[in-house]
Amino acid sequence: MPRYIIERELPGAGRLTADELRAVARKSNEVLARLGPEITWHESHVSADRLYCLYTAPSPELIREHARQGGFPADRISEIVTVISPATAGEPSLVS
């Protein structure tokens, strides 16, 4: 199943309260339940003005439908081709 990073422009995202983030997550989960098991939200990273979300889905169109139904922006959807990390170098990580 393809994996995607979704960039969502959301001014002030980094100032959302725990309750506001919980409400966003609940809404997302409600839409995911309606759309079925082919789309999965794994996690999101919140910065000052954006969310970066990791999903698996058969197509970007299903991710756009999730955004439409949830009222979320989906400004950029990029398919993940591969993943690298410090371990990719085959040597001990210098990053802790």
N, C-alpha and C positions, 0 to 999 in steps of 0.2 A: 504494500500500500504506500503510495507517495506521502512524503512528509513535507510540510510547508511552514515557513515563517511568515506570519502576518504582521505587518506594521500598521498600527492604528494611531493616527494623530489625534490626540486628546489633550488640548491645552489644560494645564493644571493637574494632569494625571498623578504626578508625584505628591500632590497635596490632598488626594482623596483619603478620607478616613477609612478605618477598618470596616465600619458599617457600610459605607458607600461601596467599597471593594467587594464586600460580601454580597451586596445587592446586585452588582454587575455579574458576579460569578453565578448567583442563583438564576438570573435571567438567561445567561448563557447555557446553563445546565437544562433549563426548561426547553429552550429551543433545540438543544442537542437531543433531548428525549423525543421530541416530535419528529426530528429528521431521521432518527434511527441509528443503528450501530455502525454504519459505514464511516461516520465522522467522529473523531475523538479529539478533544482538547486536552493537551498534556500539561501545559503550564504557560504562564505569562510573566514577563519581566516588565516592571514599571519603571520608567524614567520620568524626568520632569514633565515632559509634554507628549509622551508616546507610550504605547504598550507594544511589546514584541511577544507574539503568541505562537506557540508550537502546536501544530495540529497534524493529524493524519486524516486523509480523505482521498476518495478516488479522483477528485477533480477540484480545480479552483472554483468552479461554478457552485459546487456544494458549499464551499466556504463563504462565497458571496451571498448565498441564500441564507446561511446562518447569520451573517452580518445584517442582512436586510430584515429578517424576522426579529432579530434582537435589538435593532436600532443602533448597531455598533458601526463605526467606520471600519473599512478594510482598504486602506489607502494603497498598500502594496502587498501582493501575495507572491512569494518566491518559493519555488520548489527547492528543497534541500537535495543537493547532488551527492555530497559526502560530508563526513564529519571528521575533523582533526582535533587533536588535543596535544598537550605536552608529551603524552605517551607515544604519539605518532612518530616522534623523532627517534624512538628506540633507545633513549638514554634516560637516566634519572631526571625527574622534573626539577627544575630550578625554581618553580613557582609553588608556593605553599598556600 
